[in-house]
């Protein structure tokens, strides 16, 4: 398992089981057809998140809006957008702004649903 050498980690015995269960992502996402694990799903999401927010990654207005709107397809009402992070030599938005806008718009819509 993941935490077999407990002496090096200095973890109490009662923490080993919850950590091992949480870290066993092979059993958290299963294919509905036959129950086999989807281990690549988490890795793909992590890689795409890193590639989106890497330093120097900028998007034109159309790409920025497309990414934000596709992430918020089930949101009713308007979507807030940030001003661009670069104005010259061309107007561009960063990948971190895409993440911010998806998070802000999702949290606002969840908060409105609870009220």
ChimeraX attribute file (.defattr): number of C-alpha atoms within 10 A of each C-alpha:
attribute: neighborCount
match mode: 1-to-1
recipient: residues
	/A:1	8
	/A:2	11
	/A:3	14
	/A:4	10
	/A:5	10
	/A:6	12
	/A:7	9
	/A:8	8
	/A:9	10
	/A:10	8
	/A:11	13
	/A:12	10
	/A:13	9
	/A:14	8
	/A:15	9
	/A:16	15
	/A:17	12
	/A:18	11
	/A:19	13
	/A:20	14
	/A:21	13
	/A:22	10
	/A:23	14
	/A:24	13
	/A:25	16
	/A:26	14
	/A:27	14
	/A:28	13
	/A:29	15
	/A:30	15
	/A:31	9
	/A:32	8
	/A:33	6
	/A:34	7
	/A:35	10
	/A:36	12
	/A:37	15
	/A:38	15
	/A:39	15
	/A:40	12
	/A:41	13
	/A:42	14
	/A:43	11
	/A:44	11
	/A:45	11
	/A:46	12
	/A:47	10
	/A:48	12
	/A:49	14
	/A:50	13
	/A:51	12
	/A:52	19
	/A:53	16
	/A:54	13
	/A:55	11
	/A:56	9
	/A:57	13
	/A:58	22
	/A:59	21
	/A:60	14
	/A:61	12
	/A:62	9
	/A:63	14
	/A:64	19
	/A:65	17
	/A:66	13
	/A:67	16
	/A:68	21
	/A:69	16
	/A:70	10
	/A:71	17
	/A:72	16
	/A:73	8
	/A:74	9
	/A:75	14
	/A:76	8
	/A:77	7
	/A:78	8
	/A:79	17
	/A:80	12
	/A:81	16
	/A:82	10
	/A:83	11
	/A:84	17
	/A:85	13
	/A:86	13
	/A:87	10
	/A:88	7
	/A:89	6
	/A:90	9
	/A:91	14
	/A:92	20
	/A:93	22
	/A:94	20
	/A:95	21
	/A:96	17
	/A:97	21
	/A:98	25
	/A:99	16
	/A:100	14
	/A:101	21
	/A:102	20
	/A:103	15
	/A:104	15
	/A:105	19
	/A:106	16
	/A:107	12
	/A:108	13
	/A:109	16
	/A:110	12
	/A:111	10
	/A:112	8
	/A:113	8
	/A:114	6
	/A:115	5
